[in-house]
Amino acid sequence: MRKKSKKIYLSIAIFFCAVGMSFLAPALSSKLNFVQNAIIQKTAPKANAPINSQIDKLLGTNLSKVTDWSTQIPFIDAFKSSRSWLTQTETSWSTEESDKLDLDENGWVKSLPKIGDGDRYTSVGTLLLRELPDGYPGGKYLVLYDGEGTIEYGFDAKKMKSLLVRGEM
């Protein structure tokens, strides 16, 4: 007799739980919609806002590995997703001498060998924002640097010679 009464009480409890939830669901749903709409209104970009003004409002989690070809662009500084430096010559895309590079503590090239110093490479290069199916964010990208040398841009990148600001393209 006890087992039968436990089953009845359990069935009644499940029934009331289900009925109660069906009454609560619309009430909870309207409150959740209100909260969701409030969040959207607070965080939605203003109409016609430039892309750059929206960047500080983006949040990402569970990112893939950082690579130059990733469709996720997690950094405002696009160079943080670039490939490692490639040692190059006028006729070779990579001389594979990256172990000979003179880099500072942040990985920036400090100097290049002079022609005839024994190293084959005379320049360095890298790739960033490559082969993205939907392209990359449009606009101007600012290139900052210290020191002397020549920067050459390739693929889609073009230096805007009309600008007097050093390094802007």
Secondary structure per residue as TSV (DSSP state, phi and psi in degrees):
chain	resnum	aa	ss	phi	psi
A	1	M	-	360.0	-37.7
A	2	R	H	-63.6	-42.2
A	3	K	H	-61.4	-39.9
A	4	K	H	-66.2	-42.3
A	5	S	H	-68.4	-34.8
A	6	K	H	-63.3	-39.9
A	7	K	H	-65.4	-39.9
A	8	I	H	-65.2	-46.9
A	9	Y	H	-62.5	-39.7
A	10	L	H	-65.0	-42.1
A	11	S	H	-63.5	-42.3
A	12	I	H	-64.0	-42.6
A	13	A	H	-62.5	-43.7
A	14	I	H	-63.9	-41.2
A	15	F	H	-61.0	-49.2
A	16	F	H	-66.1	-35.0
A	17	C	H	-62.5	-46.2
A	18	A	H	-65.5	-43.8
A	19	V	H	-65.9	-44.2
A	20	G	H	-60.7	-41.5
A	21	M	H	-65.3	-35.9
A	22	S	H	-68.5	-28.2
A	23	F	H	-79.4	-34.4
A	24	L	H	-75.5	-32.4
A	25	A	H	-54.4	-48.5
A	26	P	H	-63.2	-37.8
A	27	A	H	-66.0	-45.7
A	28	L	H	-65.1	-40.1
A	29	S	H	-60.5	-43.7
A	30	S	H	-66.9	-36.6
A	31	K	H	-67.9	-40.8
A	32	L	H	-64.9	-40.5
A	33	N	H	-62.1	-40.0
A	34	F	H	-61.7	-46.7
A	35	V	H	-63.8	-45.1
A	36	Q	H	-61.0	-44.6
A	37	N	H	-64.2	-37.6
A	38	A	H	-64.3	-41.4
A	39	I	H	-64.8	-44.3
A	40	I	H	-61.4	-43.2
A	41	Q	H	-64.7	-37.1
A	42	K	H	-71.3	-36.0
A	43	T	H	-103.0	-11.1
A	44	A	S	-68.5	140.4
A	45	P	-	-67.8	148.4
A	46	K	-	-67.0	152.0
A	47	A	T	-57.4	137.1
A	48	N	T	62.1	21.4
A	49	A	-	-72.2	136.8
A	50	P	-	-62.8	151.3
A	51	I	H	-53.9	-44.0
A	52	N	H	-61.7	-29.5
A	53	S	H	-74.4	-16.2
A	54	Q	H	-91.5	-17.0
A	55	I	G	-58.5	-39.9
A	56	D	G	-72.0	-6.7
A	57	K	G	-100.5	-1.2
A	58	L	-	-87.5	147.1
A	59	L	-	-137.4	135.3
A	60	G	-	-133.2	144.9
A	61	T	-	-135.8	163.5
A	62	N	S	54.2	49.5
A	63	L	-	-74.1	153.2
A	64	S	-	-74.1	177.3
A	65	K	-	-58.4	139.5
A	66	V	-	-76.2	116.6
A	67	T	-	-143.2	162.8
A	68	D	T	-72.3	-18.0
A	69	W	T	-102.7	1.8
A	70	S	-	-68.3	140.4
A	71	T	S	-75.3	-13.2
A	72	Q	-	-87.3	129.9
A	73	I	-	-117.3	86.2
A	74	P	-	-79.5	-13.6
A	75	F	-	-115.7	145.2
A	76	I	S	-68.6	-38.2
A	77	D	S	-80.1	97.6
A	78	A	G	-59.5	-26.6
A	79	F	G	-65.5	-22.2
A	80	K	G	-65.4	-18.7
A	81	S	G	-99.8	7.1
A	82	S	S	-74.9	165.6
A	83	R	-	-74.1	167.8
A	84	S	-	-63.9	159.9
A	85	W	-	-61.6	138.0
A	86	L	E	-105.3	127.2
A	87	T	E	-81.5	133.0
A	88	Q	E	-137.0	161.9
A	89	T	-	-126.3	178.1
A	90	E	S	-62.1	-26.6
A	91	T	S	-113.1	-1.4
A	92	S	-	-128.3	126.8
A	93	W	S	-65.5	-37.4
A	94	S	-	-150.0	123.9
A	95	T	-	-91.6	-3.1
A	96	E	S	56.8	44.4
A	97	E	-	-115.2	29.1
A	98	S	G	-60.6	-23.7
A	99	D	G	-67.2	-15.9
A	100	K	G	-95.4	-1.9
A	101	L	-	-66.0	141.4
A	102	D	E	-95.5	97.5
A	103	L	E	-112.8	151.6
A	104	D	-	-85.4	-175.6
A	105	E	T	-65.0	-17.4
A	106	N	T	-99.6	3.1
A	107	G	S	89.0	9.0
A	108	W	-	-86.4	144.7
A	109	V	E	-70.3	125.7
A	110	K	E	-90.9	-36.7
A	111	S	E	-158.1	161.2
A	112	L	-	-119.3	151.3
A	113	P	-	-70.1	150.7
A	114	K	-	-78.1	152.2
A	115	I	T	-59.8	129.7
A	116	G	T	94.0	1.2
A	117	D	S	-78.2	-2.0
A	118	G	S	107.8	-26.3
A	119	D	-	-83.5	146.9
A	120	R	S	-77.9	-37.1
A	121	Y	-	-75.3	147.5
A	122	T	-	-129.1	-3.6
A	123	S	E	-151.9	168.1
A	124	V	E	-128.3	157.1
A	125	G	E	-149.5	169.8
A	126	T	-	-155.4	171.6
A	127	L	-	-125.2	142.8
A	128	L	-	-147.6	152.2
A	129	L	S	50.2	53.2
A	130	R	-	-102.2	143.5
A	131	E	S	52.5	38.9
A	132	L	-	-82.4	125.8
A	133	P	T	-58.8	-35.0
A	134	D	T	-101.4	14.5
A	135	G	-	79.0	-168.1
A	136	Y	-	-122.7	164.5
A	137	P	-	-57.7	130.3
A	138	G	-	-74.6	170.5
A	139	G	S	120.3	-170.6
A	140	K	-	-92.0	141.7
A	141	Y	-	-114.6	133.6
A	142	L	B	-95.3	127.0
A	143	V	-	-106.7	117.3
A	144	L	-	-110.0	142.4
A	145	Y	-	-158.0	159.2
A	146	D	-	-122.5	147.3
A	147	G	S	104.8	-168.5
A	148	E	S	-120.5	149.6
A	149	G	-	156.3	-174.8
A	150	T	-	-119.1	130.2
A	151	I	-	-108.1	125.5
A	152	E	-	-111.4	136.9
A	153	Y	-	-105.8	142.7
A	154	G	-	-134.3	178.0
A	155	F	T	57.0	-124.4
A	156	D	T	-79.6	-18.6
A	157	A	-	-74.6	134.0
A	158	K	-	-138.5	133.5
A	159	K	-	-77.4	133.0
A	160	M	-	-88.1	98.1
A	161	K	T	-65.5	-22.0
A	162	S	T	-71.6	-17.7
A	163	L	-	-86.6	137.1
A	164	L	-	-89.0	-11.6
A	165	V	S	-69.6	126.0
A	166	R	T	-61.2	125.6
A	167	G	T	84.9	-6.6
A	168	E	B	-77.6	139.6
A	169	M	-	-131.1	360.0
